[in-house]
Amino acid sequence: QVQVVQSGAEVKQPGASVKVSCKTSGYSFTNYGISWVRQAPGQGLEWMGWISAYSGTTSYPQKLRDRVTMTTATSTTTASMELESLTSDDTAIYYCARSNAYGPYYFDYWGQGTLVTVSS
Amino acid sequence: QSALTQPPSASGSPGQSVTISCTGASSDVGGYNYVSWYQQHPGKAPKLIIYEVSKRPSGVPDRFSGSKSGNTASLTVSGLQAEDEADYYCSSYAGNNNYVFGTGTKVTVL
């Protein structure tokens, strides 16, 4: 069965970077992509970007383009998301989710979420 | 890319139906048949309940149905049950490998 398991909670200082990982299993990793979504406390869902595990193509929204980097490691069927120059506005639960290999069309399997707290 | 517009709340009694609207633009909802809906219970990860406008993933009850007309998509939950009380988010592919979520709707079962 498909499983998506994320790394644990993080506490970071303003200005630092955070890297969240997403270990997948139960499907052919390179036949799909991974999207990242975050949810600030009490707020809605925000799409952070997508990476194709098939081609390595990435897409990020304008708002985050300068600060976010998404990667995949085929050998370990793991995806990662790094966010730089953190501020308190980045405090949120970060989710990874399986997507289509050719575009972020919909997300069918989600990780459990990783809480990132940015605080001095 | 602006968030898709959903009503903040909706409610219904058990057994009734509730419909949630999701309004976008011709560059997202109206331009592609890649509208999805997600259900999120408190403290849980979102769950895909509708994809490609009206398709249901395996295991999702047929009480959930989706449709689209122009730039507005809709989710209907028929035969409301207590476990349907949750937040619901629409979303859409927006071209050039971009994606957008809706503002979210809290559904209350009275």
Interface residues (C-beta under 8 A of the other chain):
Chain A: S35 V37 G44 L45 E46 W47 W50 T57 S59 P61 Q62 Y95 A97 G103 P104 Y105 Y106 F107 D108 W110 G111 Q112 G113
Chain B: Q1 A3 Y34 S36 Y38 Q40 A45 P46 K47 L48 Y51 E52 P57 Y89 S91 Y93 N96 N97 N98 Y99 V100 F101 G102 T103 G104
